Amino acid sequence: MGKQIFNTDVCINEEHKIVHLKFSGSINVDFSEIFGELLDKTLNDGHGRILIDFKDVELITSNGLRVLLVFAKKAKKSNCNFAICNMQAGVQRVFTMSGFNEIFKIVSDHEEGISTLKGS
């Protein structure tokens, strides 16, 4: 069950003590503030392992990338491990062109993400 925010759906589940945030739609200037708030809330709630699922994300803009970068710094300070999974080709290109594929732990799918984070 997702919560409709702008043109982006958000589903939040927990599995194996890993919070799974699944987004669909666009992570753009209109959604980036709420995107950041959701990530911060998840971190502030004390979750030490977070899987961010981009399976249905069609677009991420520089605003969304900035939010992820800020979140990564906060997560590191909080000893939180996170991974991003299920990127569509267009989103993957944005990460590669910006060099973010070298900064973040990116895995191919949900199962690999759970497996990677369970071991952390």
N, C-alpha and C positions, 0 to 999 in steps of 0.2 A: 504494500500500500504506500503510495507516494504522496507527498505534499506538493501541490502545484504552486510554484513561486515563479513569477514572470513566465518565461517560456522554458523553464527548467524544472524537472521533477527531481525529488530527492527521496531516496529510500534509505532508512537506517536500520541495520540489524546487527546482532552480536552473535558470533559463532567462535567457539574455542577461545573465548576471552579476547577476541579480536573484533573491533568495531568495523563493520563493513558499510561504507558510505557509497551508495550507487547514485550517480548523477545521469541525467539524460537531458538533451537539449543543448543549449549554448551557455558557456561560462564566459560572459562578456561584461562590459562596463555596467550594464544594468543589474547583473547578478553578482558581481565580484564582491561587493560589500557583504551580502548575505552569505556567500560562499566562505569568506573569511570568518564570519561570525560562527558558522556551523563548524568549521575546523577548530576554531578557538574553543568553542563550547565542548566539543568532544575531548580536546586536550585538557581543558580545565576540569572536566568531570573525572579526571584521573586515569583515563584509558592509556595504557602503555603501548598498545599495538593497534594500528589503524590501517585498513585497506581501503584505498580510494579507487573506485571502479568507474572507469570512463567508457564502458562498453557502448553506451548510447549517447555519448557526448559528440556532437557534430562539429563543434567549434570551441576553441579557447583562444582568447585574445591576450594581449600583453597585460591587461588588468588581472586576468585570471592567473597568469604566470607569476606576476608580482605577488599575489596573495599566496600562492604555493611557496614561493621563496621565503616570504616572511614566516609562513607556517613552519617550514623546514627548520629555520633558526630557532623558533620557539620549541619545536619538538625535540631538537637536539639538547637544548637546555633542560628539558623535562625528562630526558632519557626515554623518549617515546620513539619507537620504531614504526615506520610506515612505508607502504609501498603503493605504487599506482599500477593498476592492471587494466587489461582489455582496451587498449587505445586503438581507435580507428586510424587508418592510414593518414588522413589529413591532420589529425591531432598529433600523431607521431612525428610527422614532418615538421610541425611547429616546434616540438620539443627538440628535434635534431638540429634544426636551423638555429635555434637560440642557445644550443649547448646544454639545455636542461636535461637531456638524456644522460649527461655525465654527472649531474648533480643528484638526481633522484634515483631511487631503487624502482626500476620499472620491470614488471613481470608480464608474461604473456596472457595469463588468464586468472580467474578467481581461485582455482585449485592451487596453482603455483604460488599465488599470493598468500593463501592461508598456510601452505606448507612452509614458505619462507619465513613468515612472521611467527608461526608456532615455534620455530627453532630459535627465535631471538629472545 
